[in-house]
Amino acid sequence: MNISQDRVLPLEGVHNFRDYGGYAVAGGGRLRRGLLWRSGQHHGATDSDLAQIASLDLVTVYDLRSSKERNAEPCRRPNGFAAEIYFGEDPAPRAGGVSAAHAAPHVAAAPVTRQRDAASTREGLRRNYGAIAFRPELVVAMRRMLADLAEVEGPSLVNCMAGKDRTGIAVAAVHLAAGVHRDDIVADYLLTNTAGNVEARIAAGMATITAVTGQLDSEVLRILMGVEPEYLESAFAMMAEKHGSTDGYLRDVLGVDDVMKARLRAALVED
């Protein structure tokens, strides 16, 4: 389908803010609009941005960033912001590689790309995506988010640092559970590359990566701030490899059985 910019909230200091509803689902109907939102972090939100965010009447926010990410760049919130904010757990320390405190996958990928070209950087990200959906801290957050959405009482927002990797997997899980077609799931994921002020988003992300890792190659940095279909397909392939299918992953890892799917449909889908 052709995804238009009408689902993108045009903000100045918050990037990749968009509605991931509106897609057709198996069995008929569409995900409701104005109910499901995704974005990058809100550290740079302007007063005008906060006014627009306040107008969404968010009930729940799922912030998937680590505590170090949140402390380094805390989100600004509108005055009187009453939404319940779920903060993701910190990832467990990993042997070798970048500190687990830097949990954003595109940041974690940067230290090992200093000697890489564009092609090998993309390949590294593709491999990385095979593991993102199984990160314990992200699994906990997605289970909570899906359970909440099945009892939805109002609009929700999910965000991470750039709103593309961890958020991309979480949104894909919601889409899969609701019965959105795979092509539309990938198309929504790819909207990161064109949503809003793309150059401002890339510049902000490049500055963060450089500050954390010292990565300086501009072509590699731009690749790290983008998304490609094969990244998400790599995650789907790993789900199928470990659990037989994406449905198996939803059931075994995220606790989304047929009963949960029916509840999600009742909460999120309109005719």
C-alpha positions as CSV (number, residue, x, y, z in Angstrom):
1,M,0.0,0.0,0.0
2,N,1.0,3.6,-0.4
3,I,1.6,5.1,3.0
4,S,1.1,8.8,3.0
5,Q,2.6,11.4,5.3
6,D,-0.9,12.1,6.8
7,R,0.0,9.6,9.6
8,V,3.2,11.6,10.5
9,L,2.9,14.2,13.3
10,P,5.1,17.1,12.1
11,L,7.2,18.1,15.1
12,E,10.3,20.2,15.4
13,G,12.4,18.4,18.0
14,V,10.9,14.9,18.3
15,H,11.6,12.7,15.3
16,N,9.8,9.8,13.6
17,F,6.5,10.5,15.4
18,R,3.7,8.8,13.6
19,D,0.5,6.8,13.8
20,Y,0.9,3.1,13.2
21,G,-2.8,2.4,13.0
22,G,-5.0,2.4,9.9
23,Y,-3.8,-0.8,8.3
24,A,-6.2,-3.5,7.1
25,V,-6.2,-6.7,9.2
26,A,-7.0,-10.3,8.3
27,G,-10.6,-11.1,8.6
28,G,-11.8,-7.5,7.8
29,G,-11.5,-4.1,9.4
30,R,-8.6,-1.8,10.1
31,L,-6.6,-0.8,13.0
32,R,-8.1,2.4,14.5
33,R,-6.3,5.7,13.8
34,G,-5.3,8.1,16.5
35,L,-4.8,5.2,19.0
36,L,-1.4,3.8,18.3
37,W,1.6,6.1,18.1
38,R,5.4,5.6,17.8
39,S,8.4,7.9,17.9
40,G,12.0,8.6,18.8
41,Q,12.9,10.1,22.2
42,H,11.5,13.5,23.3
43,H,14.6,15.1,24.8
44,G,14.6,17.8,22.1
45,A,10.8,18.5,22.2
46,T,9.9,22.2,21.7
47,D,7.1,23.9,23.5
48,S,5.1,23.7,20.3
49,D,5.8,19.9,20.1
50,L,4.6,19.4,23.7
51,A,1.3,21.2,22.8
52,Q,0.8,18.8,19.9
53,I,1.7,15.8,22.0
54,A,-0.7,16.9,24.8
55,S,-3.5,17.1,22.2
56,L,-3.2,13.3,21.6
57,D,-4.5,12.6,25.1
58,L,-2.0,9.7,25.6
59,V,-3.0,7.2,28.3
60,T,0.2,5.1,28.2
61,V,3.8,5.6,27.1
62,Y,6.3,2.8,26.7
63,D,9.8,4.1,26.8
64,L,12.1,1.3,25.7
65,R,15.4,3.1,26.4
66,S,17.8,2.0,29.1
67,S,18.2,4.1,32.3
68,K,21.5,5.5,31.0
69,E,19.8,6.6,27.8
70,R,17.0,8.2,29.7
71,N,19.3,9.9,32.2
72,A,21.5,11.3,29.4
73,E,18.6,12.6,27.4
74,P,15.4,12.8,29.5
75,C,12.2,13.3,27.7
76,R,10.3,16.5,28.0
77,R,6.6,16.2,28.9
78,P,3.7,18.5,28.6
79,N,2.5,20.3,31.7
80,G,0.1,18.2,33.6
81,F,1.0,15.1,31.5
82,A,-1.0,12.3,33.1
83,A,-0.1,9.3,31.0
84,E,1.3,6.3,32.7
85,I,4.9,5.9,31.6
86,Y,6.4,2.4,31.4
87,F,10.2,2.4,31.6
88,G,12.0,-0.5,30.0
89,E,14.3,-2.6,32.1
90,D,18.1,-2.3,31.7
91,P,19.7,-5.0,29.5
92,A,21.9,-7.5,31.3
93,P,25.7,-6.9,30.8
94,R,27.1,-8.7,27.8
95,A,30.6,-10.2,27.5
96,G,32.7,-8.1,25.2
97,G,31.5,-5.4,22.8
98,V,29.8,-2.1,23.8
99,S,28.5,-1.6,27.3
100,A,24.9,-2.8,27.7
101,A,24.1,0.7,29.0
102,H,24.1,1.8,25.3
103,A,21.1,-0.4,24.4
104,A,20.1,1.3,21.1
105,P,21.0,-1.3,18.4
106,H,22.2,1.3,16.0
107,V,24.6,2.7,18.6
108,A,25.7,-0.8,19.7
109,A,26.5,-1.6,16.1
110,A,28.7,1.5,15.6
111,P,31.9,0.5,17.5
112,V,32.4,-2.5,15.3
113,T,31.9,-0.6,12.1
114,R,34.9,1.7,12.1
115,Q,36.7,-0.4,9.5
116,R,33.6,-1.3,7.5
117,D,32.2,0.0,4.3
118,A,28.5,0.5,3.5
119,A,27.8,-3.1,2.5
120,S,29.3,-4.7,5.6
121,T,27.6,-2.2,7.8
122,R,24.2,-3.2,6.4
123,E,25.1,-6.8,6.8
124,G,26.0,-6.2,10.4
125,L,22.7,-4.6,11.1
126,R,20.9,-7.4,9.3
127,R,22.5,-9.9,11.6
128,N,21.9,-7.8,14.6
129,Y,18.2,-7.8,14.0
130,G,18.0,-11.5,14.3
131,A,18.6,-11.0,18.1
132,I,16.7,-7.9,18.9
133,A,13.3,-9.6,19.2
134,F,14.7,-11.9,21.8
135,R,16.4,-9.3,24.1
136,P,15.0,-10.2,27.6
137,E,14.3,-6.6,28.5
138,L,12.5,-5.9,25.2
139,V,10.4,-9.1,25.6
140,V,9.3,-8.0,29.0
141,A,8.3,-4.6,27.6
142,M,6.4,-6.1,24.6
143,R,4.5,-8.5,26.8
144,R,3.4,-5.6,29.0
145,M,2.5,-3.5,26.0
146,L,0.4,-6.1,24.2
147,A,-1.4,-7.1,27.4
148,D,-2.2,-3.4,28.0
149,L,-3.4,-2.8,24.4
150,A,-5.8,-5.7,24.7
151,E,-7.5,-3.7,27.4
152,V,-7.0,-0.4,25.7
153,E,-8.6,2.7,27.3
154,G,-7.0,5.3,25.1
155,P,-4.1,6.3,22.9
156,S,-0.6,4.9,23.6
157,L,2.9,5.7,22.4
158,V,6.0,3.5,22.2
159,N,9.4,5.1,21.7
160,C,13.1,4.3,22.0
161,M,16.1,6.5,21.1
162,A,15.6,6.8,17.3
163,G,12.1,5.1,17.1
164,K,13.2,2.6,14.5
165,D,14.9,-0.6,15.9
166,R,13.4,-1.5,19.4
167,T,10.3,0.5,18.5
168,G,10.2,-1.2,15.1
169,I,10.2,-4.7,16.6
170,A,7.6,-3.7,19.2
171,V,5.3,-2.2,16.5
172,A,5.8,-5.2,14.3
173,A,4.7,-7.5,17.2
174,V,1.5,-5.5,17.6
175,H,0.9,-5.6,13.8
176,L,1.5,-9.3,13.7
177,A,-0.7,-10.0,16.6
178,A,-3.5,-7.9,15.1
179,G,-3.3,-9.6,11.7
180,V,-1.7,-6.8,9.6
181,H,-0.3,-8.1,6.3
182,R,3.4,-8.6,6.3
183,D,3.8,-6.2,3.4
184,D,2.1,-3.4,5.4
185,I,4.2,-4.2,8.4
186,V,7.4,-3.7,6.4
187,A,6.1,-0.6,4.7
188,D,5.3,1.0,8.1
189,Y,8.8,0.1,9.3
190,L,10.3,1.7,6.2
191,L,8.4,5.0,6.8
192,T,11.3,5.8,9.2
193,N,13.3,6.7,6.1
194,T,10.9,9.4,4.9
195,A,8.8,10.5,7.9
196,G,9.0,14.2,9.0
197,N,12.3,16.1,8.8
198,V,14.6,13.2,7.8
199,E,17.8,15.2,7.7
200,A,17.2,16.6,11.2
201,R,16.5,13.1,12.5
202,I,19.7,11.8,10.9
203,A,21.8,14.6,12.1
204,A,20.5,14.2,15.7
205,G,21.2,10.4,15.6
206,M,24.6,10.9,14.0
207,A,25.6,13.3,16.8
208,T,24.6,10.8,19.5
209,I,26.5,7.9,17.8
210,T,29.6,10.0,17.4
211,A,29.5,11.2,21.0
212,V,29.2,7.7,22.3
213,T,31.4,5.7,20.0
214,G,33.7,8.1,18.1
215,Q,32.3,6.8,14.8
216,L,33.0,9.5,12.2
217,D,32.4,7.9,8.7
218,S,29.4,9.9,7.4
219,E,28.2,7.1,5.0
220,V,28.3,4.5,7.8
221,L,26.5,6.9,10.2
222,R,23.7,7.5,7.7
223,I,23.3,3.8,7.2
224,L,23.1,3.3,11.0
225,M,20.3,5.9,11.1
226,G,18.2,4.2,8.4
227,V,16.2,1.0,8.0
228,E,16.1,-1.6,5.2
229,P,13.5,-4.3,4.6
230,E,16.0,-7.1,5.1
231,Y,16.6,-6.0,8.7
232,L,13.0,-6.6,9.8
233,E,12.8,-9.7,7.6
234,S,15.9,-11.0,9.5
235,A,14.0,-10.7,12.7
236,F,11.0,-12.5,11.3
237,A,13.3,-15.3,10.0
238,M,14.8,-15.8,13.5
239,M,11.3,-15.9,15.0
240,A,10.4,-18.7,12.5
241,E,13.7,-20.5,13.0
242,K,13.3,-20.7,16.8
243,H,9.5,-21.0,17.1
244,G,8.3,-22.4,13.7
245,S,6.6,-19.1,12.6
246,T,6.0,-15.6,13.7
247,D,2.8,-16.9,15.3
248,G,4.9,-19.3,17.2
249,Y,7.0,-16.5,18.4
250,L,4.0,-14.4,19.5
251,R,2.6,-17.4,21.4
252,D,5.8,-18.8,23.0
253,V,7.7,-15.6,23.7
254,L,5.1,-12.9,24.0
255,G,2.2,-14.9,25.3
256,V,-0.1,-13.9,22.5
257,D,-2.5,-16.9,22.0
258,D,-5.8,-17.0,20.1
259,V,-7.6,-15.5,23.1
260,M,-5.2,-12.6,23.3
261,K,-5.5,-12.0,19.6
262,A,-9.3,-11.8,19.8
263,R,-9.0,-9.3,22.7
264,L,-6.5,-7.2,20.7
265,R,-8.8,-7.2,17.7
266,A,-11.8,-6.2,19.8
267,A,-9.7,-3.3,21.3
268,L,-7.9,-2.0,18.3
269,V,-9.8,-2.9,15.1
270,E,-12.8,-1.0,13.6
271,D,-14.9,-2.0,10.6
